[in-house]
Amino acid sequence: MNNSPEGATTSRRGFLGLVGLSAVAVASGGLLAGCSTPAGPRPGSGGATAAALDKLTSLTPAHVPYAGVTPDIVGQNGAPGGFTKYPASLVDAITAKPGKGGHYKAMTPLWGPLPPPLGKNSYFEAVNADLGATIEFNILDGMTIIEKMNAVIAGGDVVDITMIPSWTVNQIPQFGEAVDQLFEDLTPHLQGDAVKKYPMLANIATDAWKWGVFNGKLIGIPGSYTFPMGLILLYRKDLFDAGGWTAPKTADELLALGKEITDPKKKRWAFGDIKLMTYQLFRAPKEWALSGGKLVHRYETPEFEAAVAFMRKLYEGKLIHPDIVGSKGANAKELFKSGQILITQDGFGGWKEMLEQMLPTKPDFWIEGLPHFGHDGGAPGYHKNEEPGQYTFIKKGLGKEKVEEILSLLNYLAAPFGTQENMLSVYGVEGKHYTKTDAGAPKRTDLGLKEAPPTYFFLSGRPDAITESELPRYVETAATWYNEAAKHWAPNPHEGIRIQRPAKYAALEQPTEDKIQDVVRGRRPLSELKQVVEEWRKDGGDESREFYMKVLQDNGRA
C-alpha cells in the first residue's frame, strides 16, 4: 500500500488510467471525462499495521515471463514496454479450453452504462464459449464502489469471483479479518512452481503478487500492476513549437517560461494546478525520508518548503488559469486540450486519452510528457506507485475442483496484449464487436460499444504495456519518456511495506493539506507554513513518526 497523502486524489479515472483502460473507456461512449491519477490508496478505519513485502517472497508464485509476445521498445527499471505496430498475427497462448462447463458469478465495477446481461449479449456468449465455462457478471456502479463493497464484505455476501480495486480494499474496515473468512487461500494452488500450471498468471511480476498476501496467505490475485508513475507533467508540444518556446531545465526557467506564455488577452495561461508534480521537481519526499537516522516528514523538509514557495509564485504571478484558481471543479483537461493551459498535471493514461480524443478532428494536436528536470537543473525525484490497481478473490469453500477451474479461467484472462485470448476478452468478435483499422488495430463497432465494456479484463492481471500502435509516434515517445523517468525514483524508506495508517494520522491529513493550500494560494502568509507544520506535529504528526520509525526498526531498516 502506498502511504502517501496524494492518495486523496484516488478516483475511478485514476484507476482506469493506471490500468491502461482509458482508450477502452473512451471508445465505450466517453466514460472518462478526465484522468486524475492516484499515487496511493487511503486505508480504512482499522488499526495501524505493517507487513514487509520482502518477507513474503516464499509465499508468492514463481515468475516465468511469457515469451510469446515481445514489445518493440523494452521497458526498463519497471517502465512499461511499447508496441509501435500492431502484431501482424495474434499468438494463441491457451491451446486447450480452460473451463470444464462450470457456471460462476463474478462481481466487478463499471464506470458507465451497463451492458445487456448474459443471454442477451453476444460478447458474453463468445467469450464464455471460448472459455468453456460461463461467467455471469454482477456489475456494480464504479462511482459507489466503496459503499457497495463495504456492504458486501460486512454482510459476507460474496459471489464466486470478486474483483476489488486496491484503494477500495484499503477503505474497508477490518478487511484484514474478513479476507480470511470470505476468500480462498490460494497458496497451495499458486505458491512457487505450482503456478506453472497457469503460465499467464506466472507472467505476473513477483512484486505484484506480494501485495496479494494477506495474513500470511496468498489470497488475492493482483490485477494490472499499475504504471509506477502516478502523475506526470504534460505539455502542448504543438503550441510550444508554434510559439518558439523550449522545454525548461530548471524551476527558474519554468517560472520565466510561464510568464512568457501567459497572455490573458489571448485566453492563454501557462499552468493548471501542478502542485503535486512541483513537489517532485524539488525532490520533496513522497511522505517520509530517513535522514541521519531520523525520520523526517515531507512537510518538514526544505525541499517541500521551496516547492510551496514556488507554487505560490505561480499563483501570485497569475500564471495559473483563473478557472483553476477559482473552482475545485474546473476541468483542467478541457482547458489543456483547448490551448488555454499549456502545461498540466495529469495521469499517464491522460496522455493517450487526449491524443485519441483530439487527433481525429485536429491532426496537428500533439502533447508529450515534459522532459525530465529537477528544480536546480539536476534530476527530479519522482514518487513511485507500488500497489497493483486491483485484486481478484475466489470465494472460500467452493472446493478444489471449482477453485482450479476458476484459476484456469483467470489464467486465460491474464493473457497479455498480442494474444488471441486478450483480443477476444477485451474487444469481442472481429466483424461484430470490432473492425480493424488500416494499421491493424481494433476499433469498436456500435455493438461493441454497447455489449463489451471492461468486464473480463478486470478479473485478472497482466504486465503493463503501451499498446496504442495506431499512434506509433505516441508509443515511441511515451515508452522512451517512461524509460528515462524510471531512472529518477525518489528514495522511500518504507518501500515494499504494506502499511495500515494510524487512524489519527489519516484524519490529520486533509486539514493539514487545506492549510497548505491556503498558503500556496496566498490566503495565508508564506511565513505561516512553519506554523502549519508545527500544528501538524502537535496534532498527531510526531506520534505517527514514532509508529513509522518502529515499522522501519521492525523491518531492519533503522
LINJOVEN-V69344 format. One record per backbone hydrogen bond with DSSP energy under -1.0 kcal/mol. NH is the residue of the N-H (numbers start at 1). CO is the residue of the C=O. E is the energy in kcal/mol with one decimal. If there is no record, write none. Layout:
NH&CO&E, NH&CO&E
This chain:
7&4&-2.0, 8&5&-1.9, 9&6&-2.3, 10&7&-2.1, 15&11&-2.3, 16&12&-2.5, 17&13&-2.6, 18&14&-2.4, 19&15&-2.4, 21&16&-3.0, 25&21&-2.9, 26&22&-2.7, 27&23&-2.3, 28&24&-1.6, 30&26&-1.6, 31&25&-1.9, 51&498&-2.1, 53&496&-3.5, 55&52&-1.3, 56&53&-1.9, 59&56&-2.0, 62&192&-2.6, 64&202&-2.1, 73&82&-2.5, 79&76&-1.9, 82&73&-2.6, 83&466&-2.8, 91&418&-2.6, 93&91&-1.2, 99&131&-2.9, 101&132&-2.6, 104&134&-3.3, 106&136&-2.7, 107&161&-2.7, 108&138&-1.2, 110&140&-1.8, 120&117&-2.4, 125&121&-1.9, 126&122&-2.1, 127&123&-2.3, 128&124&-2.6, 129&125&-2.0, 130&126&-1.8, 131&127&-2.2, 132&128&-1.9, 133&128&-1.4, 134&102&-3.1, 136&104&-3.2, 138&106&-3.5, 140&108&-2.8, 142&110&-2.9, 144&141&-1.5, 145&142&-1.2, 148&144&-2.5, 149&145&-2.9, 150&146&-2.1, 151&147&-1.9, 152&148&-2.3, 153&149&-2.8, 154&150&-2.4, 155&151&-2.1, 157&152&-1.5, 158&156&-1.3, 161&105&-2.0, 162&393&-2.6, 163&107&-2.7, 164&391&-2.7, 166&389&-1.8, 169&165&-2.1, 170&166&-1.7, 171&168&-1.9, 172&169&-1.3, 175&172&-1.6, 177&174&-1.0, 178&174&-2.0, 179&175&-2.8, 182&178&-2.3, 183&179&-1.7, 184&394&-3.3, 186&218&-2.7, 190&186&-2.0, 191&187&-2.4, 192&60&-2.0, 194&191&-1.9, 195&192&-1.2, 196&193&-1.7, 197&194&-1.3, 198&195&-3.1, 202&198&-1.9, 204&201&-1.4, 209&205&-1.8, 210&206&-2.0, 212&209&-1.9, 213&210&-1.3, 214&217&-2.9, 217&214&-1.4, 219&212&-2.2, 220&212&-2.4, 221&392&-2.6, 223&390&-2.8, 226&224&-1.1, 232&346&-2.7, 234&344&-2.7, 235&368&-2.6, 236&342&-2.1, 237&235&-1.6, 238&366&-1.9, 240&236&-2.3, 241&237&-2.7, 242&238&-2.0, 243&239&-2.2, 245&240&-2.2, 251&375&-2.4, 254&250&-1.9, 255&251&-2.4, 256&252&-2.5, 257&253&-2.7, 258&254&-2.2, 259&255&-1.8, 260&256&-1.8, 261&257&-2.6, 262&258&-2.3, 263&268&-3.3, 266&263&-1.8, 267&264&-1.7, 268&263&-1.4, 269&340&-2.7, 271&319&-2.3, 272&343&-1.3, 278&274&-2.2, 279&275&-1.9, 281&277&-1.9, 282&278&-1.9, 284&279&-2.9, 289&296&-2.6, 291&294&-3.2, 294&291&-1.8, 296&289&-3.3, 298&287&-2.8, 300&297&-1.7, 301&298&-1.8, 305&301&-1.8, 306&302&-2.3, 307&303&-2.0, 308&304&-2.5, 309&305&-2.1, 310&306&-2.1, 311&307&-2.5, 312&308&-2.2, 313&309&-1.4, 314&310&-1.5, 315&311&-1.9, 316&312&-3.1, 317&313&-2.3, 318&315&-1.4, 319&314&-2.5, 321&271&-2.3, 325&321&-2.0, 326&322&-2.5, 327&323&-1.1, 332&330&-1.2, 335&331&-1.9, 336&332&-2.4, 337&333&-2.6, 338&334&-2.0, 339&336&-1.0, 340&335&-2.0, 341&335&-1.4, 342&269&-1.1, 343&270&-1.8, 344&234&-2.4, 346&232&-2.3, 347&35&-2.0, 350&347&-1.3, 351&348&-1.2, 353&349&-1.9, 354&350&-2.3, 355&351&-1.6, 356&352&-2.8, 357&353&-1.8, 358&354&-2.4, 359&355&-2.5, 361&358&-1.1, 362&358&-2.6, 365&362&-2.2, 368&235&-1.9, 370&233&-3.2, 374&378&-2.3, 375&281&-2.7, 377&374&-2.0, 381&280&-2.5, 382&488&-2.7, 385&228&-4.3, 389&224&-2.1, 391&164&-1.9, 392&221&-2.1, 393&162&-2.9, 395&160&-2.5, 396&182&-2.7, 403&399&-2.3, 404&400&-2.6, 405&401&-2.0, 406&402&-2.7, 407&403&-2.5, 408&404&-1.8, 409&405&-2.0, 410&406&-2.7, 411&407&-2.1, 412&408&-1.8, 413&409&-2.1, 415&412&-1.6, 419&416&-1.2, 420&91&-3.0, 423&419&-2.0, 424&420&-2.5, 425&421&-2.4, 426&422&-1.9, 427&423&-2.7, 428&424&-1.3, 431&434&-3.5, 432&429&-1.6, 433&429&-3.0, 434&429&-1.2, 435&443&-2.7, 437&441&-2.9, 440&437&-2.0, 443&435&-3.1, 445&433&-2.0, 449&445&-2.4, 450&446&-1.6, 451&447&-3.1, 452&448&-2.2, 459&456&-1.8, 466&81&-3.2, 469&467&-2.8, 471&468&-2.6, 475&471&-2.3, 476&472&-2.5, 477&473&-2.4, 478&474&-3.5, 479&475&-2.6, 480&476&-1.9, 481&477&-2.5, 482&478&-2.6, 483&479&-2.3, 484&480&-1.6, 485&481&-2.3, 486&482&-2.3, 487&484&-1.6, 488&485&-2.3, 490&382&-3.5, 495&492&-2.1, 497&494&-1.6, 498&51&-2.9, 500&49&-3.4, 506&502&-2.4, 507&503&-2.3, 508&504&-1.0, 512&508&-1.6, 513&509&-2.5, 514&510&-2.4, 515&511&-1.7, 516&512&-2.3, 517&513&-2.4, 518&514&-1.7, 519&515&-1.6, 520&516&-2.8, 521&517&-2.4, 522&519&-1.2, 523&518&-2.3, 524&518&-1.4, 528&525&-1.7, 529&526&-1.9, 532&528&-2.3, 533&529&-2.3, 534&530&-2.1, 535&531&-2.4, 536&532&-2.1, 537&533&-2.2, 538&534&-2.3, 539&535&-2.4, 541&536&-2.8, 542&537&-1.9, 544&540&-2.3, 545&541&-2.0, 546&542&-1.5, 547&543&-1.3, 548&544&-2.8, 549&545&-2.5, 550&546&-2.1, 551&547&-1.9, 552&548&-1.7, 553&549&-2.6, 554&550&-3.2, 555&551&-1.1, 556&553&-1.5, 557&552&-3.3
